[in-house]
Amino acid sequence: MEFHRRLFGVDKLVPKSLIEISGPSNSGKTLLVQQLMAHYISDLNWEILFLNLSHKVQIHNFAKIITEKASTSRNENLEKRLNSVKLINCFSPKELDESLEIIKYMLLGNRNIKLIVIDTLSEFFWLDMEQRTMKISKLKYYVKYVQSLEAICREVNVCGMWTVDNKFVSQMHNGRNDPIQIDHRLRFSIIPQGGIQLNGQSVELTSQGVKFVDEA
């Protein structure tokens, strides 16, 4: 709970919140997603709709992170908590588009789902480029899918969270120049001297998740 408060300034996300997790490859984005999902299903009893594009999430690693939460969670049934994550595997741009078309109806049929997670939103950019007759920039591609997710979240009253390679958001700026309104931005960076930072603060990547260095 303290970790969540440090990231977002609150213990619980407001419905319809949009959370962007960006950074270079191997900086900890997917690990943080698993850590946050474990928090939501263990401490808040949320159900989550997880669109798996990168296929980096390993069930045994996710189960280990959830088990780590068991000592502070009221729910100690690992299988039940794993079942709280509704998994949709996508392997192509077409499957992603089709999934975004149907998930609204899935959410309307299950009001226990409070969060949509996509890992990694930029995964199919180059595959999609091969099928396009007109080129599209990384930023426009990214904005297109974030706007699609935002529309679903606003209509069905759920939160949206996604990871994205930092190359897709490097052109964006805070404030009114942003083409989309995102409530929380969590930005990983790899510093030249060695080490990883999250929103400018040093972190370590562990088997239990991301930890701030001053708390490790």
N, CA and C atoms as a LAMMPS dump frame, in Angstrom:
ITEM: TIMESTEP
0
ITEM: NUMBER OF ATOMS
648
ITEM: BOX BOUNDS ff ff ff
-5.0000000000000000e+02 5.0000000000000000e+02
-5.0000000000000000e+02 5.0000000000000000e+02
-5.0000000000000000e+02 5.0000000000000000e+02
ITEM: ATOMS id mol type element x y z
1 1 1 N 0.824 -1.207 0
2 1 2 C 0 0 0
3 1 3 C 0.861 1.261 0
4 2 1 N 1.946 1.279 0.785
5 2 2 C 2.835 2.443 0.819
6 2 3 C 3.516 2.654 -0.531
7 3 1 N 3.872 1.544 -1.188
8 3 2 C 4.494 1.639 -2.505
9 3 3 C 3.521 2.284 -3.494
10 4 1 N 2.263 1.848 -3.456
11 4 2 C 1.241 2.397 -4.35
12 4 3 C 1.04 3.881 -4.072
13 5 1 N 1.016 4.25 -2.798
14 5 2 C 0.824 5.66 -2.426
15 5 3 C 2.001 6.501 -2.923
16 6 1 N 3.19 5.932 -2.894
17 6 2 C 4.362 6.676 -3.352
18 6 3 C 4.313 6.889 -4.868
19 7 1 N 3.782 5.924 -5.59
20 7 2 C 3.684 6.046 -7.047
21 7 3 C 2.587 7.003 -7.476
22 8 1 N 1.424 6.881 -6.84
23 8 2 C 0.236 7.586 -7.323
24 8 3 C -0.271 8.692 -6.393
25 9 1 N 0.24 8.718 -5.167
26 9 2 C -0.235 9.705 -4.217
27 9 3 C -1.542 9.342 -3.538
28 10 1 N -2.092 8.166 -3.878
29 10 2 C -3.356 7.691 -3.293
30 10 3 C -3.248 6.188 -3.044
31 11 1 N -4.128 5.683 -2.155
32 11 2 C -4.143 4.247 -1.881
33 11 3 C -4.895 3.471 -2.953
34 12 1 N -5.829 4.141 -3.618
35 12 2 C -6.692 3.463 -4.584
36 12 3 C -6.928 4.379 -5.773
37 13 1 N -6.834 3.817 -6.973
38 13 2 C -7.039 4.605 -8.175
39 13 3 C -8.5 5.019 -8.31
40 14 1 N -8.706 6.22 -8.827
41 14 2 C -10.053 6.695 -9.125
42 14 3 C -10.542 5.996 -10.394
43 15 1 N -11.795 5.543 -10.444
44 15 2 C -12.32 4.926 -11.675
45 15 3 C -12.085 5.816 -12.892
46 16 1 N -11.788 5.188 -14.007
47 16 2 C -11.498 5.824 -15.293
48 16 3 C -10.075 6.377 -15.375
49 17 1 N -9.263 6.176 -14.335
50 17 2 C -7.881 6.649 -14.382
51 17 3 C -7.106 5.945 -15.489
52 18 1 N -6.21 6.679 -16.141
53 18 2 C -5.344 6.132 -17.185
54 18 3 C -3.904 6.201 -16.705
55 19 1 N -3.195 5.067 -16.79
56 19 2 C -1.831 4.965 -16.275
57 19 3 C -0.898 4.486 -17.383
58 20 1 N 0.086 5.3 -17.706
59 20 2 C 1.095 4.967 -18.708
60 20 3 C 2.393 4.588 -18.004
61 21 1 N 2.931 3.414 -18.357
62 21 2 C 4.225 2.976 -17.825
63 21 3 C 5.187 2.874 -19.008
64 22 1 N 6.145 3.788 -19.084
65 22 2 C 7.039 3.84 -20.235
66 22 3 C 8.482 3.639 -19.803
67 23 1 N 9.316 3.31 -20.778
68 23 2 C 10.735 3.133 -20.5
69 23 3 C 11.385 2.291 -21.583
70 24 1 N 12.712 2.238 -21.575
71 24 2 C 13.424 1.403 -22.55
72 24 3 C 13.26 -0.079 -22.237
73 25 1 N 13.722 -0.904 -23.135
74 25 2 C 13.644 -2.349 -22.944
75 25 3 C 14.398 -2.775 -21.692
76 26 1 N 13.849 -3.743 -20.973
77 26 2 C 14.474 -4.327 -19.784
78 26 3 C 14.674 -3.321 -18.64
79 27 1 N 13.792 -2.342 -18.575
80 27 2 C 13.917 -1.358 -17.49
81 27 3 C 12.991 -1.675 -16.311
82 28 1 N 12.048 -2.612 -16.483
83 28 2 C 11.198 -3.005 -15.366
84 28 3 C 9.711 -2.771 -15.569
85 29 1 N 9.298 -2.405 -16.782
86 29 2 C 7.898 -2.061 -17.041
87 29 3 C 6.953 -3.235 -16.742
88 30 1 N 7.253 -4.39 -17.322
89 30 2 C 6.375 -5.546 -17.13
90 30 3 C 6.404 -6.033 -15.693
91 31 1 N 7.553 -5.949 -15.059
92 31 2 C 7.662 -6.337 -13.655
93 31 3 C 6.767 -5.454 -12.79
94 32 1 N 6.769 -4.15 -13.057
95 32 2 C 5.926 -3.237 -12.285
96 32 3 C 4.449 -3.531 -12.523
97 33 1 N 4.087 -3.846 -13.757
98 33 2 C 2.692 -4.203 -14.051
99 33 3 C 2.25 -5.406 -13.218
100 34 1 N 3.09 -6.434 -13.162
101 34 2 C 2.747 -7.614 -12.368
102 34 3 C 2.61 -7.258 -10.888
103 35 1 N 3.505 -6.424 -10.403
104 35 2 C 3.48 -6.009 -9
105 35 3 C 2.191 -5.251 -8.68
106 36 1 N 1.79 -4.346 -9.565
107 36 2 C 0.572 -3.574 -9.342
108 36 3 C -0.67 -4.454 -9.453
109 37 1 N -0.675 -5.372 -10.418
110 37 2 C -1.823 -6.281 -10.536
111 37 3 C -1.956 -7.127 -9.279
112 38 1 N -0.832 -7.593 -8.742
113 38 2 C -0.863 -8.387 -7.513
114 38 3 C -1.46 -7.583 -6.37
115 39 1 N -1.13 -6.31 -6.314
116 39 2 C -1.692 -5.438 -5.272
117 39 3 C -3.203 -5.309 -5.43
118 40 1 N -3.658 -5.079 -6.644
119 40 2 C -5.085 -4.831 -6.854
120 40 3 C -5.931 -6.074 -6.579
121 41 1 N -5.45 -7.237 -6.986
122 41 2 C -6.265 -8.434 -6.774
123 41 3 C -6.147 -8.959 -5.351
124 42 1 N -5.016 -8.69 -4.687
125 42 2 C -4.808 -9.207 -3.332
126 42 3 C -5.377 -8.277 -2.267
127 43 1 N -5.1 -6.99 -2.399
128 43 2 C -5.484 -6.038 -1.361
129 43 3 C -6.847 -5.388 -1.608
130 44 1 N -7.256 -5.285 -2.873
131 44 2 C -8.514 -4.61 -3.185
132 44 3 C -9.575 -5.55 -3.739
133 45 1 N -9.19 -6.828 -3.979
134 45 2 C -10.123 -7.83 -4.521
135 45 3 C -10.689 -7.429 -5.878
136 46 1 N -9.882 -6.734 -6.656
137 46 2 C -10.286 -6.383 -8.017
138 46 3 C -10.158 -7.598 -8.932
139 47 1 N -10.931 -7.574 -10.017
140 47 2 C -10.667 -8.448 -11.149
141 47 3 C -10.079 -7.587 -12.262
142 48 1 N -9.211 -8.193 -13.067
143 48 2 C -8.454 -7.447 -14.073
144 48 3 C -8.571 -8.134 -15.425
145 49 1 N -8.742 -7.345 -16.473
146 49 2 C -8.71 -7.846 -17.837
147 49 3 C -7.328 -7.535 -18.406
148 50 1 N -6.575 -8.59 -18.72
149 50 2 C -5.176 -8.434 -19.106
150 50 3 C -4.982 -8.83 -20.56
151 51 1 N -4.664 -7.854 -21.421
152 51 2 C -4.349 -8.113 -22.822
153 51 3 C -2.838 -8.292 -22.928
154 52 1 N -2.422 -9.503 -23.223
155 52 2 C -1.013 -9.873 -23.228
156 52 3 C -0.48 -9.829 -24.653
157 53 1 N 0.258 -8.767 -24.976
158 53 2 C 0.806 -8.605 -26.323
159 53 3 C 2.259 -9.035 -26.403
160 54 1 N 3.017 -8.793 -25.351
161 54 2 C 4.456 -9.074 -25.379
162 54 3 C 4.781 -10.492 -24.934
163 55 1 N 3.872 -11.111 -24.172
164 55 2 C 4.037 -12.478 -23.652
165 55 3 C 5.292 -12.613 -22.791
166 56 1 N 5.589 -11.539 -22.06
167 56 2 C 6.734 -11.561 -21.143
168 56 3 C 6.338 -12.014 -19.739
169 57 1 N 5.046 -11.963 -19.437
170 57 2 C 4.588 -12.349 -18.102
171 57 3 C 4.623 -13.871 -17.978
172 58 1 N 5.402 -14.361 -17.043
173 58 2 C 5.494 -15.787 -16.77
174 58 3 C 4.649 -16.097 -15.537
175 59 1 N 3.792 -17.103 -15.651
176 59 2 C 2.836 -17.386 -14.587
177 59 3 C 3.517 -17.685 -13.26
178 60 1 N 4.664 -18.388 -13.286
179 60 2 C 5.327 -18.72 -12.021
180 60 3 C 5.912 -17.477 -11.36
181 61 1 N 6.385 -16.521 -12.171
182 61 2 C 6.889 -15.275 -11.596
183 61 3 C 5.756 -14.445 -11.009
184 62 1 N 4.644 -14.395 -11.739
185 62 2 C 3.493 -13.648 -11.253
186 62 3 C 2.95 -14.269 -9.968
187 63 1 N 2.904 -15.612 -9.936
188 63 2 C 2.429 -16.303 -8.729
189 63 3 C 3.34 -16.016 -7.541
190 64 1 N 4.64 -15.905 -7.806
191 64 2 C 5.586 -15.614 -6.72
192 64 3 C 5.349 -14.224 -6.15
193 65 1 N 5.072 -13.268 -7.028
194 65 2 C 4.803 -11.91 -6.574
195 65 3 C 3.501 -11.876 -5.769
196 66 1 N 2.495 -12.609 -6.221
197 66 2 C 1.226 -12.668 -5.49
198 66 3 C 1.431 -13.314 -4.126
199 67 1 N 2.194 -14.399 -4.099
200 67 2 C 2.45 -15.097 -2.83
201 67 3 C 3.134 -14.176 -1.838
202 68 1 N 3.999 -13.305 -2.334
203 68 2 C 4.678 -12.341 -1.478
204 68 3 C 3.678 -11.422 -0.787
205 69 1 N 2.53 -11.21 -1.449
206 69 2 C 1.501 -10.356 -0.878
207 69 3 C 0.658 -11.08 0.162
208 70 1 N 0.773 -12.403 0.254
209 70 2 C -0.135 -13.198 1.083
210 70 3 C -0.109 -12.792 2.552
211 71 1 N 1.054 -12.39 3.038
212 71 2 C 1.162 -12.058 4.453
213 71 3 C 0.386 -10.803 4.817
214 72 1 N 0.133 -9.937 3.829
215 72 2 C -0.598 -8.705 4.104
216 72 3 C -1.993 -8.71 3.486
217 73 1 N -2.349 -9.81 2.828
218 73 2 C -3.637 -9.872 2.149
219 73 3 C -4.637 -10.704 2.938
220 74 1 N -5.898 -10.306 2.87
221 74 2 C -6.95 -11.077 3.531
222 74 3 C -7.245 -12.374 2.772
223 75 1 N -6.996 -12.366 1.478
224 75 2 C -7.304 -13.518 0.65
225 75 3 C -6.037 -14.338 0.431
226 76 1 N -5.987 -15.561 0.978
227 76 2 C -4.776 -16.374 0.879
228 76 3 C -4.895 -17.496 -0.146
229 77 1 N -5.938 -17.465 -0.963
230 77 2 C -6.146 -18.503 -1.961
231 77 3 C -5.466 -18.076 -3.256
232 78 1 N -4.294 -18.672 -3.554
233 78 2 C -3.511 -18.278 -4.732
234 78 3 C -4.288 -18.52 -6.018
235 79 1 N -4.929 -19.677 -6.133
236 79 2 C -5.657 -20.002 -7.363
237 79 3 C -6.776 -18.999 -7.615
238 80 1 N -7.482 -18.633 -6.557
239 80 2 C -8.564 -17.665 -6.704
240 80 3 C -8.034 -16.328 -7.183
241 81 1 N -6.907 -15.914 -6.642
242 81 2 C -6.337 -14.633 -7.047
243 81 3 C -5.848 -14.668 -8.484
244 82 1 N -5.239 -15.772 -8.891
245 82 2 C -4.813 -15.899 -10.289
246 82 3 C -6.009 -15.864 -11.229
247 83 1 N -7.111 -16.457 -10.803
248 83 2 C -8.325 -16.46 -11.625
249 83 3 C -8.98 -15.089 -11.702
250 84 1 N -8.527 -14.17 -10.859
251 84 2 C -9.06 -12.807 -10.906
252 84 3 C -8.528 -12.037 -12.109
253 85 1 N -7.509 -12.594 -12.763
254 85 2 C -6.95 -11.976 -13.967
255 85 3 C -7.499 -12.7 -15.186
256 86 1 N -8.296 -12 -15.981
257 86 2 C -8.882 -12.554 -17.197
258 86 3 C -7.919 -12.287 -18.358
259 87 1 N -7.303 -13.344 -18.84
260 87 2 C -6.215 -13.211 -19.82
261 87 3 C -6.724 -13.292 -21.255
262 88 1 N -6.277 -12.34 -22.084
263 88 2 C -6.506 -12.385 -23.521
264 88 3 C -5.145 -12.286 -24.203
265 89 1 N -4.731 -13.35 -24.868
266 89 2 C -3.466 -13.338 -25.602
267 89 3 C -3.69 -12.802 -27.01
268 90 1 N -2.871 -11.848 -27.417
269 90 2 C -2.933 -11.294 -28.769
270 90 3 C -1.583 -11.507 -29.449
271 91 1 N -1.642 -11.956 -30.711
272 91 2 C -0.407 -12.264 -31.436
273 91 3 C -0.273 -11.473 -32.736
274 92 1 N -1.197 -10.548 -32.993
275 92 2 C -1.147 -9.776 -34.232
276 92 3 C -1.949 -8.491 -34.061
277 93 1 N -1.716 -7.514 -34.942
278 93 2 C -2.513 -6.283 -34.881
279 93 3 C -4.006 -6.558 -35.02
280 94 1 N -4.367 -7.505 -35.873
281 94 2 C -5.779 -7.83 -36.073
282 94 3 C -6.404 -8.357 -34.788
283 95 1 N -5.685 -9.226 -34.083
284 95 2 C -6.219 -9.764 -32.833
285 95 3 C -6.359 -8.679 -31.775
286 96 1 N -5.436 -7.729 -31.759
287 96 2 C -5.545 -6.619 -30.825
288 96 3 C -6.777 -5.782 -31.134
289 97 1 N -6.976 -5.448 -32.399
290 97 2 C -8.136 -4.646 -32.789
291 97 3 C -9.445 -5.367 -32.449
292 98 1 N -9.484 -6.665 -32.709
293 98 2 C -10.688 -7.435 -32.413
294 98 3 C -10.947 -7.496 -30.91
295 99 1 N -9.874 -7.616 -30.137
296 99 2 C -10.023 -7.683 -28.683
297 99 3 C -10.576 -6.375 -28.132
298 100 1 N -10.089 -5.25 -28.66
299 100 2 C -10.58 -3.959 -28.206
300 100 3 C -12.043 -3.752 -28.579
301 101 1 N -12.477 -4.432 -29.625
302 101 2 C -13.89 -4.336 -30.017
303 101 3 C -14.797 -5.083 -29.056
304 102 1 N -14.31 -6.216 -28.528
305 102 2 C -15.2 -7.069 -27.722
306 102 3 C -15.09 -6.843 -26.22
307 103 1 N -13.994 -6.246 -25.752
308 103 2 C -13.819 -6.186 -24.299
309 103 3 C -14.851 -5.294 -23.62
310 104 1 N -15.38 -4.316 -24.339
311 104 2 C -16.411 -3.475 -23.731
312 104 3 C -17.598 -4.326 -23.288
313 105 1 N -17.959 -5.288 -24.114
314 105 2 C -19.095 -6.147 -23.786
315 105 3 C -18.739 -7.117 -22.657
316 106 1 N -17.477 -7.542 -22.614
317 106 2 C -17.032 -8.369 -21.501
318 106 3 C -17.13 -7.606 -20.187
319 107 1 N -16.754 -6.335 -20.227
320 107 2 C -16.79 -5.512 -19.025
321 107 3 C -18.22 -5.229 -18.586
322 108 1 N -19.1 -5.025 -19.53
323 108 2 C -20.507 -4.793 -19.186
324 108 3 C -21.119 -6.034 -18.546
325 109 1 N -20.582 -7.201 -18.907
326 109 2 C -21.092 -8.456 -18.353
327 109 3 C -20.44 -8.855 -17.04
328 110 1 N -19.381 -8.149 -16.651
329 110 2 C -18.687 -8.462 -15.4
330 110 3 C -18.251 -7.16 -14.735
331 111 1 N -19.067 -6.662 -13.842
332 111 2 C -18.791 -5.388 -13.189
333 111 3 C -17.713 -5.507 -12.111
334 112 1 N -17.233 -6.726 -11.843
335 112 2 C -16.152 -6.9 -10.874
336 112 3 C -14.799 -6.514 -11.462
337 113 1 N -14.716 -6.427 -12.799
338 113 2 C -13.465 -6.014 -13.446
339 113 3 C -13.318 -4.512 -13.302
340 114 1 N -12.227 -4.098 -12.674
341 114 2 C -11.996 -2.682 -12.396
342 114 3 C -10.845 -2.088 -13.204
343 115 1 N -10.092 -2.951 -13.903
344 115 2 C -8.873 -2.469 -14.559
345 115 3 C -8.606 -3.258 -15.833
346 116 1 N -8.244 -2.533 -16.903
347 116 2 C -7.742 -3.138 -18.14
348 116 3 C -6.237 -2.885 -18.191
349 117 1 N -5.469 -3.94 -18.422
350 117 2 C -4.011 -3.818 -18.531
351 117 3 C -3.575 -4.318 -19.905
352 118 1 N -2.701 -3.564 -20.568
353 118 2 C -2.131 -3.988 -21.855
354 118 3 C -0.611 -3.96 -21.761
355 119 1 N 0.025 -5.067 -22.053
356 119 2 C 1.483 -5.178 -22.053
357 119 3 C 1.889 -5.895 -23.356
358 120 1 N 2.533 -5.274 -24.275
359 120 2 C 3.05 -3.928 -24.434
360 120 3 C 2.259 -3.256 -25.555
361 121 1 N 1.789 -2.033 -25.362
362 121 2 C 0.899 -1.406 -26.334
363 121 3 C 1.565 -1.197 -27.689
364 122 1 N 2.863 -1.022 -27.701
365 122 2 C 3.587 -0.755 -28.95
366 122 3 C 4.106 -2.028 -29.629
367 123 1 N 3.732 -3.191 -29.135
368 123 2 C 4.33 -4.458 -29.571
369 123 3 C 4.175 -4.716 -31.063
370 124 1 N 3.032 -4.357 -31.648
371 124 2 C 2.737 -4.744 -33.032
372 124 3 C 2.97 -3.622 -34.035
373 125 1 N 3.672 -2.588 -33.638
374 125 2 C 3.86 -1.451 -34.541
375 125 3 C 4.474 -1.866 -35.868
376 126 1 N 5.562 -2.625 -35.814
377 126 2 C 6.255 -2.979 -37.062
378 126 3 C 5.472 -3.997 -37.871
379 127 1 N 4.757 -4.905 -37.207
380 127 2 C 3.889 -5.836 -37.936
381 127 3 C 2.775 -5.082 -38.643
382 128 1 N 2.225 -4.098 -37.944
383 128 2 C 1.145 -3.299 -38.513
384 128 3 C 1.647 -2.474 -39.693
385 129 1 N 2.882 -1.998 -39.605
386 129 2 C 3.459 -1.185 -40.679
387 129 3 C 3.537 -1.962 -41.987
388 130 1 N 3.825 -3.251 -41.898
389 130 2 C 3.942 -4.084 -43.097
390 130 3 C 2.624 -4.189 -43.849
391 131 1 N 1.501 -4.031 -43.133
392 131 2 C 0.194 -4.198 -43.742
393 131 3 C -0.43 -2.871 -44.18
394 132 1 N 0.21 -1.757 -43.846
395 132 2 C -0.344 -0.446 -44.156
396 132 3 C 0.132 0.056 -45.519
397 133 1 N -0.762 0.761 -46.21
398 133 2 C -0.387 1.394 -47.474
399 133 3 C 0.182 2.787 -47.216
400 134 1 N -0.157 3.36 -46.056
401 134 2 C 0.367 4.67 -45.681
402 134 3 C 1.147 4.554 -44.381
403 135 1 N 2.26 5.25 -44.313
404 135 2 C 3.073 5.215 -43.111
405 135 3 C 2.406 6.002 -41.985
406 136 1 N 2.669 5.584 -40.761
407 136 2 C 2.149 6.264 -39.591
408 136 3 C 3.282 6.381 -38.577
409 137 1 N 3.386 7.512 -37.916
410 137 2 C 4.466 7.709 -36.955
411 137 3 C 4.219 6.898 -35.692
412 138 1 N 5.281 6.675 -34.929
413 138 2 C 5.143 5.958 -33.658
414 138 3 C 4.157 6.679 -32.742
415 139 1 N 4.233 8.009 -32.704
416 139 2 C 3.357 8.764 -31.822
417 139 3 C 1.895 8.618 -32.234
418 140 1 N 1.599 8.75 -33.522
419 140 2 C 0.211 8.628 -33.976
420 140 3 C -0.328 7.219 -33.739
421 141 1 N 0.515 6.234 -33.946
422 141 2 C 0.111 4.846 -33.687
423 141 3 C -0.232 4.675 -32.218
424 142 1 N 0.61 5.201 -31.36
425 142 2 C 0.407 5.097 -29.921
426 142 3 C -0.873 5.815 -29.488
427 143 1 N -1.041 7.04 -29.961
428 143 2 C -2.213 7.833 -29.588
429 143 3 C -3.496 7.141 -30.027
430 144 1 N -3.474 6.54 -31.191
431 144 2 C -4.664 5.843 -31.689
432 144 3 C -5.143 4.793 -30.704
433 145 1 N -4.232 3.965 -30.207
434 145 2 C -4.638 2.882 -29.32
435 145 3 C -4.96 3.38 -27.907
436 146 1 N -4.254 4.407 -27.462
437 146 2 C -4.591 4.962 -26.152
438 146 3 C -5.985 5.58 -26.186
439 147 1 N -6.322 6.256 -27.271
440 147 2 C -7.655 6.845 -27.38
441 147 3 C -8.738 5.774 -27.434
442 148 1 N -8.45 4.659 -28.08
443 148 2 C -9.412 3.554 -28.104
444 148 3 C -9.63 2.994 -26.702
445 149 1 N -8.523 2.819 -25.965
446 149 2 C -8.625 2.311 -24.595
447 149 3 C -9.322 3.324 -23.697
448 150 1 N -9.006 4.589 -23.875
449 150 2 C -9.626 5.635 -23.062
450 150 3 C -11.143 5.635 -23.246
451 151 1 N -11.6 5.502 -24.479
452 151 2 C -13.042 5.51 -24.745
453 151 3 C -13.747 4.374 -24.008
454 152 1 N -13.112 3.206 -23.989
455 152 2 C -13.692 2.064 -23.278
456 152 3 C -13.738 2.334 -21.783
457 153 1 N -12.625 2.827 -21.236
458 153 2 C -12.554 3.082 -19.796
459 153 3 C -13.574 4.117 -19.362
460 154 1 N -13.736 5.171 -20.149
461 154 2 C -14.691 6.213 -19.806
462 154 3 C -16.116 5.682 -19.846
463 155 1 N -16.425 4.88 -20.845
464 155 2 C -17.795 4.391 -21.006
465 155 3 C -18.177 3.377 -19.935
466 156 1 N -17.222 2.488 -19.575
467 156 2 C -17.545 1.378 -18.682
468 156 3 C -17.093 1.648 -17.241
469 157 1 N -16.437 2.798 -17.024
470 157 2 C -16.067 3.219 -15.673
471 157 3 C -15.013 2.31 -15.041
472 158 1 N -13.971 1.979 -15.814
473 158 2 C -12.86 1.195 -15.293
474 158 3 C -11.562 1.958 -15.558
475 159 1 N -10.49 1.525 -14.896
476 159 2 C -9.173 2.122 -15.11
477 159 3 C -8.45 1.415 -16.259
478 160 1 N -7.509 2.111 -16.861
479 160 2 C -6.684 1.529 -17.912
480 160 3 C -5.211 1.729 -17.617
481 161 1 N -4.429 0.677 -17.816
482 161 2 C -2.984 0.73 -17.567
483 161 3 C -2.265 0.018 -18.703
484 162 1 N -1.153 0.567 -19.143
485 162 2 C -0.42 -0.071 -20.235
486 162 3 C 1.063 0.252 -20.131
487 163 1 N 1.858 -0.607 -20.754
488 163 2 C 3.283 -0.335 -20.891
489 163 3 C 3.572 0.029 -22.341
490 164 1 N 4.627 0.813 -22.534
491 164 2 C 4.988 1.239 -23.875
492 164 3 C 6.472 1.559 -23.903
493 165 1 N 7.115 1.255 -25.01
494 165 2 C 8.515 1.628 -25.194
495 165 3 C 8.632 3.146 -25.221
496 166 1 N 9.679 3.671 -24.581
497 166 2 C 9.793 5.123 -24.459
498 166 3 C 9.96 5.836 -25.795
499 167 1 N 10.368 5.106 -26.835
500 167 2 C 10.51 5.731 -28.16
501 167 3 C 9.17 6.222 -28.693
502 168 1 N 8.089 5.626 -28.234
503 168 2 C 6.766 5.995 -28.728
504 168 3 C 6.219 7.235 -28.036
505 169 1 N 6.782 7.603 -26.905
506 169 2 C 6.256 8.747 -26.152
507 169 3 C 7.276 9.873 -26.04
508 170 1 N 8.431 9.724 -26.694
509 170 2 C 9.5 10.717 -26.551
510 170 3 C 9.101 12.072 -27.12
511 171 1 N 8.134 12.104 -28.049
512 171 2 C 7.714 13.37 -28.648
513 171 3 C 6.654 14.089 -27.815
514 172 1 N 6.143 13.405 -26.806
515 172 2 C 5.064 13.983 -26.017
516 172 3 C 5.618 14.843 -24.894
517 173 1 N 4.858 15.823 -24.51
518 173 2 C 5.261 16.743 -23.446
519 173 3 C 4.137 16.841 -22.433
520 174 1 N 4.511 17.163 -21.23
521 174 2 C 3.499 17.344 -20.191
522 174 3 C 2.643 18.574 -20.49
523 175 1 N 1.423 18.554 -19.942
524 175 2 C 0.553 19.723 -20.039
525 175 3 C -0.304 19.756 -21.279
526 176 1 N -0.623 20.962 -21.718
527 176 2 C -1.633 21.142 -22.755
528 176 3 C -1.174 20.661 -24.115
529 177 1 N 0.128 20.45 -24.314
530 177 2 C 0.611 19.995 -25.61
531 177 3 C 0.414 18.495 -25.825
532 178 1 N 0.064 17.777 -24.771
533 178 2 C -0.165 16.348 -24.908
534 178 3 C -1.399 16.092 -25.761
535 179 1 N -1.307 15.184 -26.74
536 179 2 C -2.49 14.871 -27.549
537 179 3 C -3.522 14.045 -26.782
538 180 1 N -3.129 13.475 -25.654
539 180 2 C -4.055 12.689 -24.837
540 180 3 C -3.855 13.055 -23.377
541 181 1 N -4.928 12.93 -22.609
542 181 2 C -4.872 13.24 -21.185
543 181 3 C -4.652 11.958 -20.392
544 182 1 N -3.476 11.831 -19.781
545 182 2 C -3.135 10.654 -18.989
546 182 3 C -3.009 11.088 -17.53
547 183 1 N -3.626 10.324 -16.649
548 183 2 C -3.689 10.727 -15.241
549 183 3 C -2.383 10.474 -14.489
550 184 1 N -1.724 9.353 -14.812
551 184 2 C -0.493 9 -14.099
552 184 3 C 0.531 8.489 -15.108
553 185 1 N 1.715 9.085 -15.075
554 185 2 C 2.805 8.63 -15.934
555 185 3 C 3.937 8.092 -15.061
556 186 1 N 4.277 6.828 -15.267
557 186 2 C 5.383 6.192 -14.554
558 186 3 C 6.478 5.925 -15.583
559 187 1 N 7.598 6.63 -15.443
560 187 2 C 8.623 6.594 -16.48
561 187 3 C 9.916 5.978 -15.946
562 188 1 N 10.29 4.867 -16.534
563 188 2 C 11.573 4.243 -16.217
564 188 3 C 12.66 4.848 -17.096
565 189 1 N 13.85 4.934 -16.547
566 189 2 C 15.016 5.344 -17.329
567 189 3 C 16.237 4.582 -16.826
568 190 1 N 17.139 4.305 -17.743
569 190 2 C 18.413 3.662 -17.393
570 190 3 C 19.484 4.746 -17.411
571 191 1 N 20.098 4.986 -16.272
572 191 2 C 21.033 6.094 -16.159
573 191 3 C 22.423 5.671 -16.641
574 192 1 N 23.191 6.6 -17.24
575 192 2 C 24.499 6.264 -17.813
576 192 3 C 25.481 5.662 -16.812
577 193 1 N 25.395 6.094 -15.562
578 193 2 C 26.333 5.599 -14.55
579 193 3 C 26.004 4.17 -14.118
580 194 1 N 24.87 3.666 -14.57
581 194 2 C 24.408 2.341 -14.157
582 194 3 C 23.249 2.471 -13.187
583 195 1 N 22.304 1.57 -13.308
584 195 2 C 21.147 1.631 -12.441
585 195 3 C 19.899 2.088 -13.183
586 196 1 N 18.772 2.004 -12.507
587 196 2 C 17.478 2.321 -13.097
588 196 3 C 16.756 3.313 -12.208
589 197 1 N 16.069 4.239 -12.835
590 197 2 C 15.258 5.196 -12.103
591 197 3 C 13.801 5.097 -12.545
592 198 1 N 12.898 5.373 -11.622
593 198 2 C 11.467 5.445 -11.896
594 198 3 C 10.992 6.82 -11.46
595 199 1 N 10.568 7.614 -12.435
596 199 2 C 10.195 9.011 -12.178
597 199 3 C 11.299 9.755 -11.417
598 200 1 N 12.538 9.485 -11.849
599 200 2 C 13.682 10.204 -11.29
600 200 3 C 14.219 9.669 -9.989
601 201 1 N 13.638 8.593 -9.457
602 201 2 C 14.096 8.017 -8.199
603 201 3 C 14.706 6.638 -8.457
604 202 1 N 15.819 6.354 -7.823
605 202 2 C 16.533 5.1 -8.043
606 202 3 C 15.718 3.917 -7.533
607 203 1 N 15.67 2.852 -8.352
608 203 2 C 14.935 1.643 -7.983
609 203 3 C 15.785 0.417 -8.268
610 204 1 N 15.399 -0.689 -7.648
611 204 2 C 15.993 -1.998 -7.919
612 204 3 C 14.909 -2.932 -8.418
613 205 1 N 15.286 -3.846 -9.31
614 205 2 C 14.368 -4.859 -9.805
615 205 3 C 14.656 -6.153 -9.077
616 206 1 N 13.672 -6.669 -8.348
617 206 2 C 13.841 -7.884 -7.563
618 206 3 C 12.807 -8.92 -7.988
619 207 1 N 12.912 -10.115 -7.46
620 207 2 C 11.944 -11.171 -7.793
621 207 3 C 10.556 -10.843 -7.257
622 208 1 N 10.471 -9.938 -6.279
623 208 2 C 9.177 -9.537 -5.726
624 208 3 C 8.61 -8.297 -6.412
625 209 1 N 9.41 -7.666 -7.277
626 209 2 C 8.924 -6.481 -7.968
627 209 3 C 9.934 -5.355 -7.916
628 210 1 N 9.444 -4.158 -8.208
629 210 2 C 10.272 -2.961 -8.208
630 210 3 C 10.316 -2.388 -6.805
631 211 1 N 11.517 -2.005 -6.352
632 211 2 C 11.654 -1.4 -5.023
633 211 3 C 12.497 -0.136 -5.124
634 212 1 N 12.047 0.893 -4.419
635 212 2 C 12.865 2.099 -4.339
636 212 3 C 14.11 1.801 -3.518
637 213 1 N 15.242 2.33 -3.948
638 213 2 C 16.517 2.024 -3.314
639 213 3 C 16.507 2.422 -1.842
640 214 1 N 15.858 3.531 -1.511
641 214 2 C 15.853 3.961 -0.111
642 214 3 C 14.935 3.11 0.767
643 215 1 N 14.194 2.15 0.123
644 215 2 C 13.338 1.256 0.886
645 215 3 C 13.834 -0.186 0.804
646 216 1 N 14.775 -0.487 -0.104
647 216 2 C 15.227 -1.852 -0.336
648 216 3 C 16.005 -2.392 0.858
